[in-house]
Amino acid sequence: MRPPQSRRPQPPLPQQILQNEAVARYEAAIGADIGFVERLVWFWSNHFCISADKDVAMVGAYEREAIRTHVLGRFGDMLAAAESHPAMLFYLDNVQSMGADSIAGINRDKGLNENLAREILELHPLGIRGGYSQNDVTNFANVLTGWTWVDPGEPEHGGEFLFNKRLHEPGERTVLGKNYRDTGVDQGRAVLADLARHPATAQHIAQKLARHFVVDEPLPSLVAKLAKAFKDTDGNLKEVAKVLVTTEESWTPVRPKLKPPSEWIVGALRLTGAPWAINRVLGAQAALGQALWRPPAPNGYPDTEAAWIDGVPRRLDIANEFAGRVPAADPMALLDSGLGPLASRDTRETIAHAESRNQALALLVMAPEFLRR
């Protein structure tokens, strides 16, 4: 069900853009027949995260252009798209980074910014144990000088990616033991292509996928299968996803993962068909500590239960408010369609003996089986 039109005064344009992007994101998640691909989009968006606290108007476009486009494609293509997107370059301060011996560096006496290079190596392909050194960070940062954007004030192409040769540090650079000739923008692309195929990358991505979708401490055999699929298919994310959902280690009778706030909210809306307004949804997510597109750091929101378990009691207030907006529906019928045989006898009896329909609906979305997956 589409959100109702608001009659409130319109917010500033950047906030309107964010809200429109958020509406599209939630419509896709709530309306999907099978939500797995949308969950992949959310996973990868958090993996390659940026923050609306830095630029409120670009976060939605970044997710659509850099993440969603490649979510069933090759990891190397997503990596290149994410790291060269103007939103990422701005978020991690690369738009003003310049080499000491570049034309701009000599004339302006400004310097190198290592944020983008460091976060790429630490978070996106290799992981913190990927075997890189501080020297690799510095050399990679020099490679990425000149990766910037067109001034956002430009009416024709403002905010687009630009390789500015005047900012680029000239010369050959060595990253992770390999030499890269100075080929301008292609020097950085070559480093990213090799990082996508690095053995540490397969292990890092496999570990994160298993932890997000299966269990906080995944079995080594599951991680090994995902890593093998990643390496064997040159980072084909569709094939890796197939292994994730078909391997026996991904399925257990126990539901070990606590849903983070965003997934819990979408699950409740999908189950009940309740009308929703984007301001309420965004407010609920923020109140539960997972504000949309506003992660606290470049490593994104955590994927483990410890990060969210203390906030579960706060979900009850949202569940009660939400239950009052659900259209006519039988809570027991929703229980059967949403949980089916997963619902325990205690859960069925609790909902059946609720004092009111609204209480039953609130208890349903707060049931242990609904809070977990």
C-alpha positions in Angstrom: 0.0 0.0 0.0 1.4 3.4 -1.0 2.0 5.9 1.8 -0.7 8.6 2.1 0.0 12.0 0.8 1.1 14.4 3.5 -0.5 17.8 3.9 2.3 19.2 6.0 4.5 22.0 4.8 7.2 20.7 2.5 10.7 20.4 4.0 13.8 21.9 2.3 14.6 20.4 -1.1 17.5 18.2 0.0 15.2 16.6 2.7 12.5 16.2 0.1 14.9 14.3 -2.1 15.9 12.0 0.8 12.3 11.3 1.6 11.4 10.5 -2.0 14.3 8.1 -2.2 13.3 6.6 1.1 9.7 6.1 -0.1 11.0 4.3 -3.2 13.3 2.1 -1.0 10.5 1.1 1.3 8.0 0.5 -1.5 10.4 -1.9 -3.1 11.0 -3.8 0.1 7.4 -3.9 1.3 6.0 -4.8 -2.2 8.4 -7.4 -3.2 7.0 -10.9 -3.6 10.2 -12.3 -2.3 12.3 -9.9 -0.3 15.7 -11.6 -0.6 17.1 -9.3 -3.4 16.0 -6.2 -1.4 17.8 -7.6 1.6 20.9 -8.0 -0.5 20.6 -4.3 -1.6 20.3 -3.3 2.1 23.3 -5.5 3.0 25.6 -4.1 0.3 24.4 -0.5 0.9 25.5 -0.9 4.5 28.8 -2.6 3.5 29.7 0.3 1.2 27.9 2.9 3.4 27.9 6.6 3.2 25.9 9.0 5.5 23.2 11.6 5.0 24.8 13.5 7.8 27.5 14.4 5.3 25.3 15.0 2.2 21.5 14.5 2.7 20.6 14.7 -1.0 23.0 12.1 -2.5 22.5 9.0 -0.4 19.5 7.6 -2.2 21.0 8.2 -5.6 24.2 6.5 -4.5 22.3 3.4 -3.4 20.4 3.2 -6.7 23.4 3.9 -8.9 26.3 2.2 -7.2 24.6 -0.6 -5.3 21.3 -1.7 -6.7 22.6 -1.7 -10.3 25.3 -4.3 -9.4 23.6 -6.3 -6.6 23.4 -9.4 -8.7 26.4 -8.6 -10.8 30.2 -8.8 -10.2 31.7 -7.5 -6.9 34.5 -5.8 -8.9 31.9 -3.7 -10.8 30.1 -2.7 -7.6 33.5 -1.9 -5.9 34.5 0.4 -8.8 31.0 2.0 -8.9 30.9 2.6 -5.1 34.4 4.0 -4.8 34.2 6.3 -7.8 30.7 7.6 -7.0 30.8 11.3 -6.1 28.8 10.6 -2.9 31.6 8.3 -1.6 34.3 10.6 -2.8 32.7 13.4 -0.8 31.9 11.3 2.2 35.5 10.2 2.6 37.0 13.5 1.8 38.7 12.6 -1.5 37.2 15.4 -3.5 39.9 17.8 -2.3 42.8 15.3 -2.0 45.8 16.2 -4.1 49.3 14.9 -4.5 52.2 16.8 -3.1 53.9 16.9 -6.5 50.7 17.5 -8.5 50.2 20.8 -10.3 47.5 21.8 -7.8 49.5 20.5 -4.8 52.5 22.6 -5.8 50.5 25.7 -6.4 48.1 25.5 -3.5 50.3 23.9 -0.9 47.6 21.5 0.1 48.0 17.8 0.7 47.0 14.2 0.6 43.9 12.8 2.3 44.1 9.1 3.1 40.5 8.5 4.3 39.2 6.9 1.2 42.2 4.7 0.6 42.2 3.6 4.2 38.5 2.8 4.4 38.6 0.9 1.1 41.4 -1.4 2.2 40.1 -1.8 5.7 36.4 -2.2 5.1 35.3 -2.9 1.5 37.4 -5.6 -0.2 40.3 -6.8 2.0 39.0 -6.3 5.6 41.0 -5.3 8.6 43.1 -8.4 8.5 43.8 -8.2 4.7 47.5 -7.8 5.0 48.0 -4.2 3.9 50.4 -1.8 5.4 50.4 2.0 6.1 52.7 2.3 3.1 50.0 0.7 1.0 47.4 3.1 2.3 49.6 6.1 1.4 50.4 4.8 -2.0 46.8 4.0 -2.8 45.8 7.4 -1.6 48.2 9.0 -4.1 46.7 6.7 -6.8 43.3 8.1 -6.0 44.2 11.8 -6.1 42.3 13.5 -8.9 39.2 11.3 -8.2 36.8 14.2 -7.5 33.6 15.7 -8.7 32.3 18.6 -10.8 31.4 21.5 -8.5 27.8 20.8 -7.4 26.9 24.4 -8.3 27.4 23.7 -12.0 24.0 23.7 -13.7 24.8 21.1 -16.3 27.0 18.4 -14.7 27.3 19.5 -11.1 28.0 16.6 -8.7 29.2 14.2 -11.4 32.4 12.2 -11.2 35.5 14.0 -12.6 39.1 12.9 -12.9 41.1 16.1 -12.4 44.7 15.5 -13.7 45.9 18.7 -11.9 45.2 17.0 -8.6 46.7 13.7 -9.5 50.0 12.7 -8.0 52.3 11.7 -10.9 54.3 8.5 -11.0 54.2 4.8 -10.5 52.9 3.4 -7.2 53.2 0.1 -5.4 50.1 -1.3 -3.7 50.2 -4.7 -2.0 53.5 -5.6 -3.8 52.3 -4.8 -7.3 53.5 -1.8 -9.3 50.9 0.4 -11.1 52.0 2.7 -13.9 50.7 6.2 -13.9 47.8 5.9 -16.3 45.7 8.6 -14.8 42.2 7.5 -13.7 42.9 4.0 -14.9 45.7 3.6 -12.3 43.1 3.6 -9.6 40.7 1.4 -11.5 43.5 -1.2 -11.9 44.1 -1.2 -8.2 40.4 -1.7 -7.5 40.2 -4.5 -10.0 43.1 -6.4 -8.3 41.6 -5.7 -4.8 38.3 -7.3 -6.0 40.2 -10.5 -6.9 42.5 -10.6 -3.8 42.2 -13.9 -1.8 41.5 -11.8 1.4 38.5 -10.2 -0.3 36.7 -13.5 -0.9 37.2 -14.5 2.8 36.1 -11.0 4.0 32.9 -10.9 1.9 32.0 -14.5 2.7 32.4 -13.9 6.4 30.2 -10.8 6.3 27.5 -12.4 4.2 27.3 -15.4 6.5 27.2 -13.2 9.6 24.5 -11.0 8.2 22.2 -13.6 6.8 22.8 -16.7 8.9 24.3 -16.4 12.4 26.6 -14.0 14.3 29.3 -16.7 14.5 29.0 -18.7 11.2 30.4 -22.1 10.7 33.8 -22.1 9.0 32.4 -24.6 6.4 29.7 -22.1 5.4 32.3 -19.3 5.0 34.5 -21.5 3.0 31.8 -22.4 0.6 30.9 -18.8 0.0 34.5 -17.8 -0.4 35.0 -20.6 -2.9 32.0 -19.5 -4.9 33.3 -16.0 -4.9 36.7 -17.0 -6.2 35.4 -19.6 -8.7 33.0 -17.1 -10.3 35.3 -14.0 -10.3 33.0 -12.4 -7.7 29.7 -13.1 -9.3 27.4 -12.0 -6.5 24.3 -13.8 -7.9 26.2 -17.1 -7.8 27.4 -16.4 -4.3 23.8 -15.6 -3.2 22.7 -19.0 -4.7 25.2 -20.8 -2.5 24.1 -18.8 0.5 20.5 -19.9 0.2 21.1 -23.5 -0.9 23.8 -24.7 1.4 22.7 -26.8 4.3 24.7 -24.7 6.8 22.5 -21.7 6.2 19.4 -23.5 7.5 18.7 -24.6 11.1 15.5 -25.2 13.1 16.6 -22.4 15.5 16.1 -18.8 14.4 19.5 -17.4 15.6 19.4 -13.9 14.1 17.7 -10.9 15.8 16.2 -8.7 13.1 17.7 -5.2 13.2 15.1 -2.4 13.5 14.8 -1.7 9.8 14.1 -5.3 8.9 11.6 -5.7 11.8 9.7 -2.6 10.7 9.5 -3.7 7.0 8.5 -7.2 8.1 5.6 -5.8 10.1 4.4 -3.7 7.2 4.7 -6.6 4.8 2.7 -8.9 7.1 -0.2 -6.6 7.9 -0.5 -4.3 4.9 -0.8 -1.3 7.3 -0.8 2.2 5.7 2.5 4.0 6.4 3.9 7.5 6.1 7.6 7.9 5.4 8.1 10.4 8.3 6.7 7.8 10.8 8.9 5.0 9.4 12.0 7.2 9.4 11.2 8.3 12.9 10.7 4.8 14.1 14.0 3.6 12.7 15.8 6.6 14.2 14.2 6.0 17.6 15.4 2.4 17.5 19.0 3.4 16.8 19.2 2.6 13.0 18.4 5.9 11.3 18.1 5.4 7.5 21.4 6.1 5.7 23.0 7.6 8.8 25.5 5.0 10.1 27.7 6.1 12.9 30.9 5.4 11.1 32.2 4.2 7.7 31.9 0.5 8.8 28.1 0.8 8.8 25.6 -0.5 11.3 26.6 -3.7 13.1 25.2 -7.1 12.2 25.4 -8.8 15.6 22.7 -9.3 18.2 24.7 -7.5 20.9 24.1 -4.2 19.0 20.3 -4.4 19.0 19.2 -6.6 21.9 19.0 -3.8 24.4 16.7 -1.8 22.2 14.1 -4.6 21.8 11.9 -3.3 24.7 11.6 0.1 22.9 10.0 -1.7 20.0 6.9 -2.3 22.1 5.9 1.3 22.0 6.2 1.3 18.2 4.3 -2.0 18.0 1.4 -0.6 20.0 1.2 2.6 17.9 1.5 0.6 14.7 -1.2 -1.9 15.7 -3.8 0.9 15.9 -3.3 1.7 12.2 -3.6 -1.9 10.9 -6.8 -2.3 8.8 -9.4 -4.9 9.7 -7.5 -8.2 10.0 -7.7 -11.3 12.1 -4.5 -11.5 14.3 -4.6 -15.3 14.2 -4.9 -15.4 10.4 -1.9 -13.0 10.2 -0.1 -15.3 12.6 -0.7 -18.3 10.4 0.3 -16.4 7.2 3.4 -14.8 8.7 4.8 -17.5 11.0 2.8 -20.6 10.3 4.4 -23.7 11.9 7.2 -21.5 13.3 4.8 -20.1 15.9 5.1 -21.9 19.2 2.2 -23.0 21.3 3.0 -20.2 23.8 2.9 -17.6 21.1 -0.4 -18.8 19.7 -2.0 -18.9 23.2 -0.7 -15.4 24.0 -2.1 -13.9 20.9 -5.4 -15.8 21.1 -6.0 -14.6 24.7 -5.0 -11.0 24.1 -7.4 -8.4 25.6 -8.0 -6.6 22.3 -7.3 -6.9 18.6 -4.7 -4.1 18.8 -2.9 -5.9 21.7 -2.9 -9.1 19.7 -1.3 -7.4 16.7 1.3 -5.8 18.9 2.1 -9.1 20.6 2.3 -10.7 17.1 5.1 -8.4 15.9 6.8 -8.6 19.3 6.7 -12.4 19.3 10.1 -14.1 19.6 9.6 -15.9 16.3 8.8 -12.6 14.6 11.7 -10.7 16.1 14.1 -13.3 14.8 14.9 -15.0 11.5 
